[in-house]
Amino acid sequence: MSVSDKLNTNEQQLLIDGMHCAACVKRVEKALNKVNGVNFASVNLVDQIAFVQGDAQATSLVQAVEKLGFHAEMLESEESRRAKQQAQTARTLSHKKWQFRVALGVGAGLMLLGFIIGMHLNENNRFAWWLAAFISLATMYFAGKDFFKGAWMSLKNGAANMDTLVALSTGVAWLYSFSLLLFPQPNAPLYFEASVMILGFISLGKYLELKAKQRSSLALEKLLDLAPKQAVIFEENIAKIIPAKGIKPEMRVQALTGDRIAVDGIIESGSIWVDESMLTGEALPIEKKVGDAVHAGTLIADGAAIYIATQVGSKTALARVIHAVRHAQSSKPPLAKFVDKVAAIFVPVVVSIALIASLVWLSLGKDFAFALSIFTTVLIIACPCALGLAIPLSTIAGVAKVAEFGILVRNIEALQAASEIDTLVFDKTGTLTTGEMQVVSVETYQGFAKEKLLNLAYSLEQQASHPIAKAIVKFAQQSNAQLEIVENVEVTKGLGISGNYEGQRIRIGNAAFIGIESENHAKQDFATLVYLSLDGVLIGQFSLADQLRSEAKAIVQQCQQAGYHCLMLTGDRQTSAEYFAAQLGLNGVIAEVLPDQKADKIRQLQAQGRKVAMIGDGINDAPALAQAHVGIAMHQGSDIAMETADLSLMQPGLTPVAKVLPFSQRVLTNMKQSLLGAFIYNIIAIPVAAGVLYPFTGWLLNPMIAAIAMAMSSITVVLNSQRLLKD
């Protein structure tokens, strides 16, 4: 199911407590997808949140998760999610801190006790070791009950996860040591302190991992902080301070210097200068006057105004950005599907390796204590935490950083696909150009004065609303033209406008409207021509053209230097398209394409083996945006283009496009680095833990060192993902 499809269905979010690895995520997703009414479920290990699409009952979703042994609760809003997630994180951090402190403290004490009374059981130290057994058991209950509970629930559901490995390794070590108290063996070592220390090191690793993971979501939390908690509204001209979440549409809200806009709205009175950089990336404040739109979270740099609330709550532009970012951060790139398959078989394979290795050493004449050490070490060192964290951490960091570039990621798969793009296809109007017509030249005929021509054109066109009319009016005003008295004005849609001036009929419009052959007059291939006649005599001609974006040429060159094949796809005539293409230095032009043919042109490029990104802004671009490997919608493009595209620009211009493409390669590389690191770690660590070096070196990996190594592997993955957040 595509992200755009998902956005069209009901969505619910659950905060889940207790997931430790990719296997946990796989189990929860499987359980949620089985609930009646669920169309799609995606679970993020990093922020412990499940996104569920469909019409399932909330209670059914919670029950499905809790049946697996995890705690779950529904989230009603971003504020609810943030509060509950922060509370959960604080509880978990505090709990883990006490767990590793107590476990490591008790473990160190038991190790000291062992050095004092001897590490092997004898008649003189039996009582001390009985005391150590019960102290270690109590410590394991406090520091490791979460692991044992998780392992038990996993076993009941016929699955295995990280909890299984931790509980099995430490539990077997303790039970073996306790059995020696009941049935003493000569010179047999005891592992009470090892069981406790292992849990301590693992809890310390989880604590450090959780602290590091918090930094990955800071960009999103900063967005949430932009929304003010309260606002001043006016009811019957009486000012009231209310919570921002209590604002309803049509309420009149106050905007003062230094405040942030509480909800989306329209200026009713006054004027303000607004810093919209958090939404658009534009550093300079923008003046907002009566009738202009303002957006939640933007900062009022100067002025005072009253605005009418239009979009509130989850419908504001800021809320939609946060919603889309969280969707992208929780969605899974193709690499994650591979990890899910590995996670499903990882734990059973590790347990099998641990059993086989210990049995092999027993068959080679080693005692049970040696085999137990091998068994425990393999289970501990192979915990799949790093595998489970590799993709989601890179995803969260990547999406957050792309948002800083001014790009909204609607589909994380597109961010990975962007790293493979070799061809960029640009729409012309509104993408490479500003989309606004401008007068580029004025010609006069019959000796008619240019000043008089501008006056007449201004007087007629100021009564029309067409973009060409607005361009002529703007040009006339900049040329200080004066209004003339024109009567009986008539607008002929699609052709032009006419009226009476001093007893003569004046017309302005295209060649057909004026009644002339346009080929007989000077024209430019890239321009649109507008003619003006007086009583049927041609007296002037305006040449209007769309203007290239100021940064367009530099961006195209930058992309070409990076190895991208840059093309223009437009419905404009061939000569006009070629003119603009030459100005930009594009690699090719596909012109005179009807809207319903654009997707076919993209399909033809793909059939040639090209990986295509389409950049556009209009309704007519939507099919091509959907067909391309990656669709990129321009800022303030049509709603359908924005919804169809995988990436949406949150600021004007093309600059973000040149940033996101190379950065997408960094994100994919980061994912692969973390994933490869996790695999290499296990490929090396498991054989070493199984004792392959022992015959050659006489060295055997200690279970406690294995616990430290396992924790460090997860922390390394977390730190690697943080590199994406650096400039």
C-alpha positions, 0 to 999 in steps of 0.5 A: 500500500502506498503512502498516499493510499494510507493517508486516505484511510482512518489512522490510529496510533498506539504507544507500545512499551517493552519492544527490544528488537526487530523480532519484537517489531515483527511479532507486533506488526503480525498481530496487528495486521490480523485484527479485523478491520486493519488494512495496514500496520507499521511499527517503529522500534525507535519511538515504540509507536505503531501506526494502524490504518483501517477501521479496527476497534481500539480495544481490539488493537490494544488487546492484540498487542498485550496478548504478546506481553507488551503494554499498549495504549492509544494516542489521540493527538500529537500532544498526547503522544508527546506527553505519554512518550516522554513519560514512558521514556523517563520511566524507562530511563529511571528503571534502567538506571536503577537496574544496571546500578544495582546489578553491577553493584551486586555483581561486583560485590559477588565477584569480590566475595568469590575472590575472598572465599574462592570461586569454586564450591567447597565445604568451607564456603558453602553457606556463603555461596548459598547466600550469594545464590539468593542475593543474585536471584533477588537481583536478577528478579529486579534487574532482569524480570522484564527480560524473563517476562518477555521471554515467557510471553514470546515462548507462549506465542511460539516465537523468540526474541532478544529477551529469549537469548538474555533470559536463556543465557543468564537463567541457565547459568544461574540454574547450573550454579544452583544445581551445584549447591544441591549436588556439589561437583569437585572444583566446579566454578559457580556463575552467580556473579556472572548472571547478575553482571551480564544483566547489569551490562545489558541494562547499561547498554539499553540505558545508553542506547535509549539516551542516544536514540532520544536525539534522533527525534529532536527535530520533530520535537522542535516542530511541536514546540513551535505551536503556542500553548495558548492564545488571545481570542476576541468574543464580542470585542472582549479579549480572552486567553484560552488554550490554543487547542481550544480555538475553533474555526471563525474565531478572531485571534490576536497576533502581536510582535514576538508571538507565534501564530496559534492556528492557520488563518486569514488576516482580518485587520492590521498588518504583521511581518512573519518569519515563516522559515520553519515552514518555507525555509525563507529567512526574511520575514514576509509582510502579511496584510488584510486577506493574507494567509498565516500559518500556525507556528510561524513567528511574528517579527513585527506588527499587530493584527487580528486573524480569523481562524480557518484551520485548527488542530490537526488540520493546520499546515504545521500539524500536517507537516508533523503528521507527514514527517512521523509517517515517513519516519515510521514507514519502512524502506525496502532494506527493512523488509530484508531485516524483517526476514532475517529477524524472523529466523535470527534467534532460533538460529542463534540458539541452535548454534549455541546448543551445537557449539556446547555439545561439540565441546562436550564431545571433545572432552570439555566439562559441562562448565566449559560447555555452559560458558560457550552456550551462555556467551553465544546467546548473549553476544548475538542479541539482535538489537543492532539489526533491529535499530539499523534501519529505523534510526537512519530513517528517523535521522534522514527524514528529520534532516531532509525536513531541515532542507525544506523537504517533506518526505511522504514516502520513505521508500522514495528517499531510498529510491532517490539514491538510485536516480539518474534522470531528472525530468522538470516540468517547465511552467511553475517549476523551471519558471516562476509561472508568472507572465511578464511583459518583455517588450512593447512595439508600437505601430502607425507612429502611435506613442508608447506612453499613450499605448500603455495608458490604453492597455492599462485602462482596459486590462485593469478590468480583467482578471486573466494572468496576462491582463495582470502582467500588462497592468503590473508593467503599465503601473511600473511605467507610470501609466495613467488611466483613460476613460474607457466605456462599454467594456466587454470581456471575451473569454479566451480572446481579449477585451474591448471598449469605447475610447473617445468614440473609437472601438479599442481592442486588446487580445490575441491575433484572432480577436484583433483580426490580423495575421500574427505572422506578419508582425515581429514575434519571439518563439518563447513569447505570447503576443498580445495586440492592441487595435484602434478602430481595426487598425493595429497600433501596438503589440505586447510580448509576454513570457514566463521567466526562468527561476533565478536559481534554475540554471545553477541548479540544473548545472549542479545536477548535471555535474553530479551526473544526472541527465536533465530533461524538460517535459512540457505541454508548451510548443516546441520552439518555446520549450527549446528556447528555455532549454537552451537558456538552461543548458538542459540535456533534452526537451519533450514538448507539446505533450498533453496532460494525459500523455506525461505519464506515458513519456515517463514510462518510456524513459523508464523502459529505456532503463532510466531511474526517473525523478519527476519535478512538477507543480500542477494538476496535469503533472500528477500522473507523471509524479505518480509514475516516476520512481520519485515524484517531487512536488514544488512549493505551493503546487496543486493539492493533487500534485502535493498528495501524489508526490513522494517528496514535497518542497516546503519552500519556493525554488529548486534549491532543495532538489539539489540537496535531497538527491545527494543526501538520499545517497548518504541516508542509504549508505548510512543504512547499509553501514549500520546493517553491514556493521551489525552483520559483520559483528555477528559473523565475527562475534558468534564464532569467537563466542563459540570458541573457534580461537580456543584451540589456537590461543587457549583464549575463551570469551568471557560471558560478561565481556560478551554482554559489553560487546553486545551493548556496544554494537547497539550503541555504535549503530545509534551513533552512526545514525547521528552522523546524518544530523550533522551539517 
